[in-house]
Amino acid sequence: MVKMSYSLQNGFVLVMTLWILAMLTLAVSFFALWTQRTVSLAQSMQDDLQGEMDMLGTQANVIYLLNSQRMTIAGLTLPLPVNSKNQVEFKRNFIDQDSILPVGGELFLDDRPYVGYGKAFFALQDVRGLIPINFTSIPTLDRLLGLLGVKVDLRSPLIDKLHDYIDIDDLHRLNGAESYHYDKRNLAPPTNHFLRHPMESQHIFDWAEQTGLWENYRFSQLTNTVLSSKPNFNTAPSLVLQASYNLTAKMAEQLIEFRQSQSLYLLGTVNQVMGVHLDIDPDDANFFPANYLRLTLWYEGSPRMQQVLVRLTPANKLKPWKIKSRLDIKLLPHYIESSSSNVQTTIFTTTLSTAAQ
């Protein structure tokens, strides 16, 4: 009897020991997993912070270049090393300080990606290369909506509603909408003012329902609200060229391919490249960048990006530049899929070596 009781007691102690060991093992595993996740989270936060700092450094460098370098029809000129062969060629070709002709090595303003400071990237889009939604013609806007997938019978009503949204009266067009139409849907009334940002167009009656316009922010990426001129042939994307000048996709791509190696500055050259005659006044043809530029910033591994609208002000103003808007959105496929180029200047390479130290 005593032996059996002793055996049962030993068995109970053994079971308890095994349970305690199992619980300790689970506790240690949980602690190790928690520690690993905490370290990973801290590393991720550190990477994000470094990425944000790199973006700020890139923004500062780009704005410095925009205010210290001049523009040509090819883009933004860049400072080059004095002892480089490129600099000798640069000086030799740099005859007229006010010339708009390319000098070579410009930073392009057609939204192509560049490597920035640290792990950051950037792209500059000349705003004159986009469609001025507040001032563009009805045919141009109709073609743009069609290229973005809006059905034919919906385009005219949408354009009427846009014009009712921005005009100063309360009289609605045939297919338009004024305040009382918005009230019925519990929507904010029209501002009766020009759109301040392309994304504001989502507030226009029936526009939000056109999902094709907002996929990857397509409409806002192709339009501007600050200028009234026709798009720049040297910086306009394919869809902008097609909508603004009634070109086929093939013609627009031919023009874009041509300007990769040679900047455009004559309407005759444009006609020759496409093999057609554009019915526009030569005085309305634009080949030079505007003083508004959209700066897109992102960093490696980030799912989001920032778009900053920068306005360069005349030299007699107190501030040489002004940020008009800043938009934080998801990183668009265009910037991921395109290969990024290095900027041919010491401005970024110097900061990179400093950061590495």
C-alpha positions as CSV (number, residue, x, y, z in Angstrom):
1,M,0.0,0.0,0.0
2,V,2.8,2.3,0.9
3,K,4.7,1.5,-2.3
4,M,1.6,2.2,-4.4
5,S,1.1,5.6,-2.7
6,Y,4.7,6.4,-3.2
7,S,4.5,5.5,-6.9
8,L,1.4,7.6,-7.4
9,Q,3.1,10.5,-5.7
10,N,6.2,10.2,-7.9
11,G,3.9,10.0,-11.0
12,F,2.0,13.1,-9.9
13,V,5.3,15.0,-9.4
14,L,6.6,13.8,-12.8
15,V,3.4,15.0,-14.6
16,M,3.5,18.4,-12.8
17,T,7.2,18.7,-13.8
18,L,6.3,18.0,-17.4
19,W,3.5,20.5,-17.3
20,I,5.7,23.2,-15.8
21,L,8.4,22.5,-18.4
22,A,5.8,22.7,-21.2
23,M,4.4,26.0,-19.8
24,L,8.0,27.4,-19.5
25,T,8.7,26.3,-23.1
26,L,5.5,28.0,-24.3
27,A,6.4,31.1,-22.3
28,V,9.9,31.2,-23.7
29,S,8.6,30.7,-27.2
30,F,6.0,33.4,-26.8
31,F,8.7,35.8,-25.4
32,A,11.1,35.0,-28.2
33,L,8.3,35.6,-30.8
34,W,7.2,38.8,-29.1
35,T,10.8,40.0,-29.0
36,Q,11.3,39.2,-32.6
37,R,8.2,41.0,-33.6
38,T,9.1,44.0,-31.4
39,V,12.6,44.2,-33.0
40,S,11.1,43.9,-36.5
41,L,8.6,46.6,-35.7
42,A,11.3,48.9,-34.3
43,Q,13.4,48.2,-37.4
44,S,10.5,48.9,-39.7
45,M,9.8,52.2,-37.8
46,Q,13.5,53.1,-38.1
47,D,13.5,52.4,-41.8
48,D,10.3,54.5,-42.3
49,L,11.8,57.3,-40.3
50,Q,15.0,57.2,-42.4
51,G,12.9,57.0,-45.6
52,E,10.9,60.1,-44.5
53,M,14.2,61.9,-43.8
54,D,15.6,60.9,-47.1
55,M,12.5,62.2,-48.9
56,L,12.8,65.6,-47.1
57,G,16.5,65.7,-48.1
58,T,15.6,64.9,-51.7
59,Q,12.9,67.6,-51.6
60,A,15.3,70.2,-50.3
61,N,17.9,69.3,-53.0
62,V,15.4,69.4,-55.8
63,I,14.0,72.7,-54.7
64,Y,17.5,74.1,-54.4
65,L,18.2,73.0,-58.0
66,L,14.9,74.5,-59.2
67,N,15.9,77.9,-57.7
68,S,19.6,77.9,-58.6
69,Q,19.5,76.4,-62.1
70,R,17.8,77.6,-65.2
71,M,15.3,75.9,-67.5
72,T,15.6,75.0,-71.1
73,I,13.1,73.2,-73.4
74,A,14.8,70.0,-72.4
75,G,14.3,70.5,-68.7
76,L,16.2,71.6,-65.6
77,T,20.0,72.3,-66.1
78,L,22.3,70.8,-63.6
79,P,25.6,71.9,-61.9
80,L,28.4,69.6,-63.0
81,P,32.0,69.1,-61.7
82,V,34.3,71.8,-63.0
83,N,37.0,69.3,-63.8
84,S,34.7,67.0,-65.8
85,K,34.6,66.7,-69.5
86,N,30.9,67.4,-69.5
87,Q,31.5,70.7,-67.7
88,V,34.0,71.8,-70.5
89,E,31.4,70.9,-73.1
90,F,28.7,72.6,-71.0
91,K,30.8,75.9,-70.9
92,R,31.6,75.7,-74.5
93,N,28.0,75.3,-75.5
94,F,26.7,77.8,-73.0
95,I,26.8,80.9,-75.1
96,D,23.6,82.7,-74.2
97,Q,22.6,82.8,-70.6
98,D,18.9,83.4,-71.7
99,S,18.8,80.7,-74.3
100,I,16.1,78.1,-74.0
101,L,17.9,75.6,-76.2
102,P,19.2,72.4,-74.5
103,V,22.8,72.4,-73.1
104,G,22.9,68.7,-72.4
105,G,22.4,66.7,-69.2
106,E,19.2,68.3,-68.2
107,L,16.9,66.7,-65.6
108,F,13.7,65.8,-67.5
109,L,10.4,67.2,-66.4
110,D,8.1,64.4,-67.8
111,D,7.5,62.5,-64.6
112,R,10.3,59.9,-65.1
113,P,11.8,58.5,-61.8
114,Y,15.2,59.5,-60.6
115,V,17.3,58.3,-57.7
116,G,17.3,60.8,-54.9
117,Y,19.0,61.2,-51.5
118,G,19.6,58.0,-49.6
119,K,16.9,55.4,-50.2
120,A,14.5,58.0,-51.7
121,F,13.4,58.5,-55.3
122,F,11.7,61.4,-57.0
123,A,10.1,62.5,-60.3
124,L,9.3,66.0,-61.6
125,Q,6.3,66.7,-63.8
126,D,6.1,70.1,-65.6
127,V,2.5,71.1,-64.8
128,R,2.3,72.7,-68.3
129,G,2.5,69.1,-69.6
130,L,-1.0,68.4,-68.1
131,I,-4.5,69.3,-69.1
132,P,-5.8,72.6,-67.5
133,I,-9.2,71.3,-66.3
134,N,-10.6,74.7,-65.3
135,F,-9.9,76.2,-68.8
136,T,-9.7,73.4,-71.3
137,S,-12.0,73.1,-74.3
138,I,-15.0,70.8,-74.3
139,P,-13.7,68.6,-77.1
140,T,-10.4,68.1,-75.2
141,L,-12.2,67.2,-72.0
142,D,-14.6,64.9,-73.8
143,R,-11.7,63.0,-75.4
144,L,-9.9,62.7,-72.1
145,L,-13.0,61.3,-70.4
146,G,-13.3,58.8,-73.3
147,L,-9.7,57.7,-73.0
148,L,-10.3,57.1,-69.3
149,G,-13.2,54.8,-70.0
150,V,-16.2,57.1,-69.6
151,K,-19.1,56.1,-71.8
152,V,-20.1,58.4,-74.7
153,D,-23.5,59.3,-73.4
154,L,-22.2,60.3,-69.9
155,R,-19.4,62.6,-71.0
156,S,-21.5,65.7,-72.0
157,P,-23.5,65.6,-68.7
158,L,-20.3,65.3,-66.7
159,I,-18.8,68.3,-68.4
160,D,-21.9,70.3,-67.9
161,K,-21.8,69.5,-64.2
162,L,-18.2,70.5,-64.0
163,H,-18.9,73.9,-65.6
164,D,-21.9,74.4,-63.2
165,Y,-19.6,73.5,-60.3
166,I,-17.1,76.2,-61.1
167,D,-19.2,79.0,-62.6
168,I,-20.5,81.8,-60.4
169,D,-24.2,81.7,-61.2
170,D,-26.9,79.3,-59.9
171,L,-28.3,78.5,-63.4
172,H,-27.8,74.9,-64.3
173,R,-27.0,73.8,-67.8
174,L,-29.1,71.2,-69.7
175,N,-27.4,68.3,-68.1
176,G,-25.8,70.2,-65.3
177,A,-26.4,70.4,-61.5
178,E,-26.6,73.3,-59.0
179,S,-27.0,73.5,-55.2
180,Y,-30.5,72.1,-55.0
181,H,-29.4,69.0,-56.9
182,Y,-26.6,68.5,-54.4
183,D,-29.0,69.0,-51.5
184,K,-31.2,66.2,-52.6
185,R,-28.2,63.8,-52.3
186,N,-26.9,65.4,-49.1
187,L,-23.7,66.5,-51.0
188,A,-21.7,69.6,-50.3
189,P,-22.8,72.4,-52.7
190,P,-20.7,73.6,-55.6
191,T,-18.0,76.0,-54.7
192,N,-18.7,78.2,-57.7
193,H,-15.0,78.7,-58.0
194,F,-12.2,77.2,-60.1
195,L,-11.1,73.8,-58.8
196,R,-8.1,74.2,-56.5
197,H,-6.8,70.7,-57.0
198,P,-7.7,68.0,-59.5
199,M,-8.9,65.6,-56.7
200,E,-11.6,68.2,-55.9
201,S,-13.4,67.0,-59.1
202,Q,-14.6,64.0,-57.1
203,H,-17.0,66.3,-55.3
204,I,-18.7,67.2,-58.6
205,F,-22.2,65.7,-59.1
206,D,-22.0,62.2,-60.6
207,W,-18.2,62.3,-61.0
208,A,-17.3,60.1,-58.0
209,E,-19.3,57.2,-59.6
210,Q,-17.0,57.2,-62.6
211,T,-14.5,54.7,-61.1
212,G,-12.3,54.7,-64.2
213,L,-11.3,58.2,-63.5
214,W,-10.0,57.4,-60.0
215,E,-8.3,54.1,-60.5
216,N,-4.6,54.9,-59.7
217,Y,-5.7,58.6,-59.5
218,R,-5.6,58.6,-63.3
219,F,-7.6,61.8,-63.8
220,S,-5.7,63.9,-61.2
221,Q,-2.4,62.7,-62.6
222,L,-3.2,64.0,-66.1
223,T,-4.8,67.4,-65.2
224,N,-3.9,70.7,-63.5
225,T,-5.9,73.5,-62.0
226,V,-3.4,76.4,-62.0
227,L,-2.7,77.1,-65.7
228,S,-4.7,77.8,-68.8
229,S,-2.2,77.1,-71.6
230,K,-2.1,74.2,-74.0
231,P,0.1,71.3,-72.8
232,N,3.9,71.3,-73.4
233,F,4.9,69.0,-76.2
234,N,8.1,68.1,-74.4
235,T,6.6,67.0,-71.1
236,A,3.0,65.9,-71.8
237,P,2.2,62.2,-71.2
238,S,0.7,60.1,-74.1
239,L,-3.0,60.5,-73.0
240,V,-2.6,64.2,-72.6
241,L,-1.2,64.5,-76.1
242,Q,-4.0,62.4,-77.5
243,A,-6.8,64.3,-75.7
244,S,-5.3,67.8,-76.2
245,Y,-4.3,67.5,-79.9
246,N,-6.6,64.8,-81.1
247,L,-3.8,62.4,-81.8
248,T,-3.8,58.6,-82.1
249,A,-1.9,56.6,-79.5
250,K,0.7,55.7,-82.2
251,M,1.2,59.4,-83.0
252,A,1.6,60.3,-79.4
253,E,4.1,57.5,-78.8
254,Q,6.1,58.6,-81.8
255,L,6.3,62.1,-80.4
256,I,7.4,60.8,-77.0
257,E,10.0,58.5,-78.5
258,F,11.4,61.4,-80.6
259,R,11.8,63.8,-77.7
260,Q,13.8,61.2,-75.7
261,S,16.8,62.2,-77.8
262,Q,15.9,65.6,-79.2
263,S,13.7,68.3,-77.6
264,L,11.0,69.9,-79.6
265,Y,10.7,73.7,-80.1
266,L,9.0,74.1,-83.5
267,L,5.5,73.1,-84.5
268,G,6.8,72.1,-87.9
269,T,9.0,69.5,-86.3
270,V,6.0,68.1,-84.4
271,N,4.0,67.8,-87.6
272,Q,6.9,66.2,-89.3
273,V,7.4,63.6,-86.6
274,M,3.7,62.6,-86.6
275,G,3.2,62.9,-90.3
276,V,0.1,65.1,-89.9
277,H,-0.6,68.8,-89.7
278,L,-2.0,70.0,-86.3
279,D,-4.6,72.6,-86.8
280,I,-3.4,75.0,-84.0
281,D,-2.0,78.5,-83.9
282,P,1.8,78.3,-83.7
283,D,1.6,81.0,-80.9
284,D,-0.5,78.5,-78.8
285,A,2.1,75.7,-79.1
286,N,4.1,75.2,-75.9
287,F,7.6,73.8,-75.6
288,F,8.9,75.4,-72.4
289,P,8.2,74.3,-68.8
290,A,6.0,76.4,-66.5
291,N,6.9,77.8,-63.1
292,Y,4.7,75.2,-61.5
293,L,6.1,71.7,-61.1
294,R,4.7,68.5,-59.4
295,L,7.4,66.8,-57.3
296,T,6.7,63.2,-56.5
297,L,8.6,61.6,-53.6
298,W,8.8,58.1,-52.3
299,Y,11.3,55.7,-50.7
300,E,12.3,52.1,-51.2
301,G,9.9,49.7,-49.6
302,S,7.2,52.3,-48.9
303,P,3.6,51.6,-50.2
304,R,2.9,55.4,-50.3
305,M,4.2,58.5,-52.0
306,Q,3.9,62.3,-51.7
307,Q,3.1,64.7,-54.4
308,V,4.1,68.3,-53.8
309,L,3.0,71.2,-56.1
310,V,5.8,73.7,-56.2
311,R,5.5,77.2,-57.6
312,L,8.6,79.1,-58.5
313,T,8.1,82.8,-57.9
314,P,9.8,85.7,-59.7
315,A,13.1,87.0,-58.4
316,N,11.5,90.2,-57.0
317,K,9.3,88.2,-54.6
318,L,10.2,87.6,-51.0
319,K,10.0,83.9,-51.3
320,P,11.7,82.2,-54.3
321,W,9.3,79.2,-54.1
322,K,6.0,78.2,-52.5
323,I,4.4,74.8,-51.9
324,K,0.8,75.1,-53.1
325,S,-0.3,71.6,-52.0
326,R,0.9,68.3,-50.7
327,L,-0.9,65.0,-51.4
328,D,-0.2,61.7,-49.7
329,I,-1.4,58.7,-51.8
330,K,-0.5,55.1,-52.5
331,L,2.6,54.5,-54.6
332,L,1.4,54.3,-58.2
333,P,2.6,51.5,-60.6
334,H,4.1,54.0,-63.0
335,Y,6.9,54.8,-60.6
336,I,7.5,51.2,-59.5
337,E,7.6,49.8,-63.1
338,S,9.8,52.4,-64.6
339,S,13.6,52.1,-64.0
340,S,15.1,55.0,-62.1
341,S,17.9,57.1,-63.5
342,N,20.8,58.7,-61.5
343,V,20.9,62.5,-61.5
344,Q,24.0,63.7,-63.4
345,T,25.2,66.1,-60.7
346,T,27.2,66.1,-57.5
347,I,24.3,67.5,-55.5
348,F,22.9,64.0,-54.7
349,T,26.1,62.0,-54.8
350,T,27.7,64.3,-52.2
351,T,24.8,63.9,-49.8
352,L,24.8,60.1,-50.4
353,S,28.5,59.8,-49.4
354,T,27.9,62.0,-46.4
355,A,24.9,59.9,-45.3
356,A,27.0,56.7,-45.7
357,Q,29.6,58.0,-43.3
